[in-house]
Amino acid sequence: MRRKDNRSGTDFSSKEVQGLSKEKGRETLSVSKAAASAILCNHYDYLIVGSGLYGLTFAREMTDHGKTCLVIDKRPDPGGNVFCEMVDGITVHRYGAHIFHTNNKTVWDYVCRFAKFLPYTHKVIAKNGNGIYSLPFNMYTFYQMWGVDSPEEAKKKISEQSSCAGLIKNLEDQAISLVGYDVYEKLVKYYTQKQWGKSCKDLPASIIKRIPLRFEYDDRYFTDRYQGIPDGGYNALVENMLSGIPIITRISYQQLIKKYPNIAKRIVYTGPIDEFFHYELGKLEYRSLRFETFLLNQPDFQGYSVVNYCDAETPFTRIIEHKHFTDVKAKKTVITYEYPEAWKPGKDAYYPINDNHNSSLYQQYLELAAKRPEVIFGGRLGAYKYYNMDEAVAAAIEAASKERKENS
């Protein structure tokens, strides 16, 4: 079988491209059945459902304040979407690129308790046809797009192209008003439609506000004061946060609670809130992702950690080359193609779709949640809200602090 890569036009034979199995390079904190049975014989102050950063932080905080916690996760490995695996000396981010960045010194100091962070400044380039552009939108981008080299010229060009935007009704209007028609067409429109599975005319304007706009030559993707990636990946961070806390993987909340309904006084639920209520009011919408990862017998593939594909024809949104996160010197390289997909029960939910319909439905689920005061809903899925990693940690610290005050 041969596969043609859309970026370089190079054909890789089956001998040159090796798909990575989910088991390869795995490090896990899973326990044996006997150990799990012993853990489940106990009673806990808190059952933490989900071992992503929100759940881990809440468990760590409450444990450090004398409470007993049990963490469970339906996946085989702890860590949620930050789980990594080592492949030929390269740390691979299994569920997409994760760069920790924050301006919150409290959060930064907190995570640095559990891992050594290597300095890393994230930069991204975008490809559309034969053009390569700097992201986020900055003077490099405007020079590459129009040949202008001053903020005044760039602002004038955008003003000329955005004057027809008029009333901002959707993402398309918002994007054109911010960056003009050319940048929208080449770098926003099709990437966004692939990402969300909807026309930009049907998406809320708020989505585009996540992308910084700079009239300066600054191509750092994040400008936060503190940025980095844990030395050796996020698994060490996860393991250290779980120190002394029992965890059982490969088990769902529904499976556990059916057999052990009184295992804990209180529950912290970080899974989808609509799933918790058995979709009683209907299903909230999410976007899912599919990852295809390959080990290549070559030292470098694209020369960058992340390259976005902003054309309509390419089915994936980006290619990640993992060795560039920590500048690994290796004879091989590992790349991941990232494909956005429609979500349905049974698939991993990654991004809440916070349009009017879903926001209204979520508010109805919050009314149901209010009738379950023993359950704390948190994290990206429990709160039906997009969180950066630092925001998830901060939210969990705040929730744990509130919990201690209210139940002291």
C-alpha positions in Angstrom: 0.0 0.0 0.0 1.3 3.4 -0.9 0.2 6.7 0.6 0.8 10.1 -1.0 1.4 12.9 1.4 -0.4 16.1 0.4 2.3 18.4 1.8 5.5 17.2 0.0 4.1 15.1 -2.8 6.4 12.3 -1.7 5.3 8.7 -1.8 6.1 6.6 1.2 6.0 2.8 0.7 4.7 0.5 3.4 8.3 -0.2 4.4 8.9 3.5 5.0 5.7 4.4 6.8 4.7 2.4 9.9 1.3 2.9 11.6 1.6 3.0 15.3 -0.6 0.7 17.3 -2.3 2.1 20.4 -0.3 -0.2 22.6 3.2 0.7 21.4 5.3 2.7 23.9 2.5 2.7 26.4 3.2 3.5 30.0 0.2 3.0 32.3 -0.8 3.2 35.9 -3.5 0.6 35.4 -4.0 -1.8 38.3 -4.7 -5.5 38.3 -8.2 -6.9 38.9 -7.3 -8.0 42.4 -5.9 -4.5 43.2 -9.0 -2.9 41.7 -11.3 -5.1 43.8 -9.4 -4.1 47.0 -9.7 -0.4 46.0 -13.4 -0.7 45.5 -13.9 -2.2 48.9 -13.2 1.2 50.4 -15.5 4.2 50.8 -14.2 7.6 49.6 -15.0 11.2 50.2 -14.8 11.9 46.5 -15.2 9.8 43.3 -13.4 11.7 40.5 -14.7 10.6 37.1 -12.1 11.4 34.5 -8.3 11.7 34.9 -7.8 14.8 32.7 -6.2 17.9 34.2 -9.4 19.1 35.9 -10.0 15.8 37.6 -6.4 15.3 38.6 -6.1 18.8 40.0 -9.3 18.4 42.1 -8.2 15.0 43.4 -4.7 16.3 44.2 -6.1 19.4 46.1 -8.6 17.4 48.1 -6.1 14.7 49.0 -3.6 17.2 50.1 -6.2 18.6 52.5 -6.9 15.2 54.1 -9.8 13.9 52.0 -9.9 10.5 50.3 -10.3 10.3 46.6 -10.8 7.6 44.0 -10.1 8.5 40.3 -11.6 6.4 37.5 -11.3 6.7 33.7 -12.9 4.7 30.9 -9.7 5.1 28.8 -6.9 2.6 29.4 -4.4 5.4 30.4 -4.7 8.2 32.8 -4.1 11.8 31.8 -7.0 12.5 29.5 -6.0 14.2 26.3 -2.5 15.0 27.5 -1.5 11.3 27.6 1.8 10.7 25.7 3.7 7.7 24.6 7.4 7.2 23.7 8.2 6.0 20.2 11.8 5.5 19.2 12.9 8.2 21.7 10.3 10.7 20.6 7.5 11.8 22.9 4.2 11.5 21.0 1.2 13.5 22.0 -1.5 10.8 21.4 -4.5 13.2 21.3 -3.0 16.2 19.5 -0.5 18.9 20.3 -0.6 20.1 23.9 1.5 23.2 24.9 1.1 24.5 28.4 0.9 28.3 28.4 -0.4 30.7 31.0 -0.1 34.2 32.5 -1.3 32.8 35.8 1.8 32.4 38.0 -0.1 30.5 40.6 -1.1 27.9 38.0 2.4 27.8 36.6 4.0 27.2 40.0 1.4 24.6 40.7 2.1 22.4 37.6 5.8 22.9 38.1 5.5 21.1 41.4 4.9 17.9 39.4 7.2 18.1 36.4 10.2 19.9 35.0 9.0 22.0 32.1 11.3 22.6 29.2 11.1 26.0 27.6 9.1 26.0 24.3 7.7 28.7 22.2 5.0 27.5 19.9 4.9 28.6 16.3 2.6 27.5 13.6 2.6 27.9 9.8 -0.3 27.5 7.5 -0.4 26.0 3.9 -2.8 26.7 1.2 -1.8 25.7 -2.3 1.7 26.8 -2.9 1.5 29.5 -0.3 3.0 29.2 3.2 1.9 31.7 5.8 2.7 32.6 9.4 0.2 32.1 12.2 -1.4 33.7 14.1 -2.2 36.7 11.9 0.7 39.1 12.2 2.9 41.3 10.0 4.7 38.3 8.6 1.3 37.0 7.4 0.3 40.3 5.9 3.7 40.5 4.1 3.3 37.0 2.8 -0.3 37.7 1.7 0.0 41.2 0.2 3.7 42.2 0.2 3.0 45.0 2.7 5.7 45.6 5.3 4.2 48.2 7.7 1.3 48.2 10.1 -0.2 51.2 8.3 -0.2 49.4 5.0 -1.7 46.2 6.5 -4.4 48.1 8.3 -5.3 50.0 5.1 -5.5 46.7 3.1 -7.7 45.1 5.8 -9.9 48.2 5.9 -10.4 48.2 2.2 -11.4 44.5 2.2 -13.5 44.6 5.4 -15.5 47.8 4.7 -18.3 45.7 3.2 -18.6 43.4 6.2 -21.5 45.4 7.7 -23.4 43.9 10.5 -21.6 41.0 12.2 -24.0 38.1 12.1 -21.6 35.1 12.0 -18.0 33.9 11.9 -17.6 34.8 8.2 -18.6 38.4 8.8 -16.4 38.6 11.9 -13.3 37.2 10.2 -13.6 39.5 7.2 -14.0 42.5 9.5 -10.9 41.5 11.3 -8.5 40.4 8.6 -10.1 41.1 5.2 -11.3 38.9 2.5 -8.0 37.5 1.3 -6.8 36.2 4.7 -10.3 34.9 5.4 -10.5 32.9 2.1 -7.0 31.5 2.3 -6.5 30.9 6.0 -9.8 30.9 7.8 -12.7 29.7 5.8 -11.9 26.1 4.8 -9.8 25.3 7.9 -12.7 26.4 10.1 -15.3 24.6 8.1 -13.3 21.4 8.4 -12.8 21.9 12.1 -16.4 22.5 12.9 -18.2 20.7 10.1 -20.4 23.7 9.4 -20.3 26.6 7.0 -18.7 29.7 8.5 -22.0 31.5 7.9 -23.6 29.1 10.4 -21.0 29.5 13.1 -21.0 32.1 15.9 -18.7 35.1 15.5 -17.1 34.4 18.9 -15.0 31.5 17.6 -12.6 33.7 15.5 -11.8 35.8 18.6 -9.6 33.0 19.9 -7.1 33.8 17.1 -4.8 36.8 18.0 -4.4 39.6 15.5 -1.1 41.5 15.6 0.2 44.4 13.6 3.8 43.6 14.5 6.4 41.0 13.5 5.6 38.5 16.2 4.8 35.0 15.1 4.6 33.4 18.6 1.3 31.5 18.7 1.0 32.2 22.4 2.3 35.3 24.1 1.8 34.1 27.7 4.6 34.7 30.1 5.0 31.1 31.0 5.2 28.4 28.3 6.6 24.9 28.2 6.3 21.2 27.7 7.1 18.7 30.5 10.4 17.0 30.0 9.6 13.6 28.6 6.0 14.4 28.1 2.9 14.8 30.3 2.9 11.3 31.7 5.4 12.2 34.5 3.2 15.2 35.4 0.1 12.9 35.6 1.9 10.2 37.6 3.2 12.7 40.1 -0.2 14.4 40.5 -1.7 10.9 41.2 0.9 10.0 43.8 -0.9 8.3 46.7 -4.3 8.5 45.0 -5.9 5.2 43.8 -7.0 5.1 40.1 -8.8 2.5 38.1 -8.8 2.8 34.3 -10.9 1.0 31.7 -14.1 1.5 33.7 -17.0 3.9 33.0 -18.9 5.8 35.6 -22.1 3.9 34.7 -20.3 0.5 35.2 -18.9 1.5 38.6 -21.9 3.2 40.1 -24.2 0.4 39.1 -22.2 -2.0 41.2 -21.0 0.4 43.9 -23.7 3.1 44.2 -22.4 4.3 47.6 -18.7 4.3 47.0 -18.3 8.0 47.7 -20.0 10.8 49.5 -19.6 13.2 46.5 -18.8 12.9 42.8 -16.8 15.1 40.6 -17.9 14.3 37.0 -15.8 15.5 34.1 -17.5 13.5 31.4 -20.3 14.9 29.1 -23.0 16.3 31.3 -25.7 15.1 28.9 -24.4 11.6 29.1 -24.6 11.7 32.9 -28.3 12.3 32.5 -28.7 9.6 29.9 -29.4 12.3 27.2 -32.8 12.9 28.9 -33.2 16.3 27.3 -31.4 15.4 24.0 -27.8 15.3 22.9 -25.5 18.2 23.1 -23.3 18.6 20.0 -19.5 18.2 20.0 -16.8 17.8 17.4 -14.6 14.7 17.5 -11.1 14.1 16.1 -9.4 11.2 14.5 -5.6 10.8 14.5 -3.4 8.8 12.1 0.1 8.5 13.4 3.1 7.2 11.5 6.8 6.5 12.2 8.9 7.6 9.3 12.4 6.4 8.4 13.7 9.9 7.8 15.1 12.5 10.2 12.6 15.3 9.4 9.3 15.6 7.6 8.1 19.2 7.7 10.7 21.2 9.7 8.0 22.5 12.1 6.0 21.1 14.9 2.6 22.0 13.5 1.5 22.8 9.9 -2.1 23.8 9.3 -3.8 22.9 6.0 -6.2 25.6 5.1 -7.5 24.5 1.7 -10.8 22.8 1.0 -9.3 19.7 -0.8 -7.1 18.4 2.0 -9.3 16.3 4.4 -7.1 16.8 7.5 -6.6 20.1 9.3 -3.0 19.8 10.4 0.1 17.6 10.6 2.0 17.4 13.8 5.7 16.4 13.9 6.3 15.5 17.5 10.1 15.7 17.7 10.1 19.5 17.2 8.3 20.0 20.5 11.5 19.3 22.4 14.1 19.4 19.6 14.8 15.7 19.7 17.8 14.5 17.7 16.7 11.2 16.2 17.2 9.4 12.9 13.4 8.9 12.6 10.4 11.1 13.0 6.8 10.6 14.1 4.0 12.6 12.4 0.2 12.7 13.1 -2.5 13.7 10.7 -5.5 15.3 12.5 -8.9 14.8 11.0 -12.0 16.6 12.5 -15.1 14.4 12.6 -18.7 14.5 13.5 -19.3 13.3 17.0 -21.8 10.6 18.1 -22.0 8.5 21.3 -19.1 6.2 21.6 -16.6 8.6 20.0 -14.4 10.9 22.0 -15.9 14.4 22.4 -13.3 17.1 22.0 -14.9 20.5 21.3 -18.3 21.7 22.5 -20.3 23.5 19.8 -21.5 26.5 21.8 -24.1 27.8 19.4 -27.5 29.1 20.5 -29.2 25.8 20.4 -26.6 23.9 22.4 -26.1 26.7 24.9 -29.9 26.7 25.6 -29.9 22.9 26.0 -26.9 23.1 28.3 -28.7 25.5 30.5 -31.5 23.0 30.8 -29.0 20.3 31.8 -27.7 22.7 34.5 -31.3 22.8 35.9 -31.1 19.0 36.2 -27.7 19.3 37.7 -29.0 21.6 40.4 -31.1 18.7 41.6 -28.0 16.6 42.2 -26.1 18.7 44.7 -23.8 15.8 45.5 -22.3 16.0 42.0 -19.8 18.6 40.8 -19.7 19.0 37.0 -16.4 20.3 35.7 -13.8 20.2 32.9 -14.4 20.8 29.2 -17.2 18.2 28.9 -18.8 18.6 32.3 -19.0 22.3 32.0 -19.6 22.2 28.2 -17.0 24.9 27.7 -13.7 25.2 25.9 -10.8 25.2 28.4 -7.1 25.7 27.7 -5.0 23.5 30.0 -4.2 26.3 32.5 -7.8 27.3 32.6 -8.8 23.7 33.5 -6.2 23.6 36.3 -7.3 27.0 37.6 -11.0 26.0 37.5 -10.3 22.8 39.5 -8.2 24.7 42.1 -11.1 27.1 42.5 -13.7 24.4 42.7 -11.7 22.5 45.3 -11.3 25.6 47.4 -15.0 26.3 47.2 -15.7 22.7 48.2 -13.5 22.9 51.2 -15.1 26.1 52.4 -18.6 24.9 52.0 -18.0 21.5 53.6 -15.5 22.3 56.3 
